[in-house]
């Protein structure tokens, strides 16, 4: 290596950044997107069981009807709605609205609350029907 110092700035490491709500929601949006792959595999398994006949479908229904299966369905529905809410947030930003720092932070802070509310409404509707 050369002894000549470069005038280029060095990229700072992630550890120096202070976590902001917009940063957390960006990471959460990416994580929920990845988690949707696992939930989609379970959905495809259920569809294949449905097409395979009564025995396979009863096994899949038994799994999703168990406590563990319902927890998975609850978490999957939250992940799906959280990812959707984050997508709506990005859609709003794509229109040029809400790009100010305070507004973006407020929207990012409200996103998980809206997701939880929508998940609760969904599961209340499921229990009623």
PyMOL commands that set and color helices and strands:
alter all, ss='L'
color gray80, all
select helices_A, chain A and resi 14-16+21-52+54-65+67-94+101-128
alter helices_A, ss='H'
color red, helices_A
deselect
rebuild
show_as cartoon
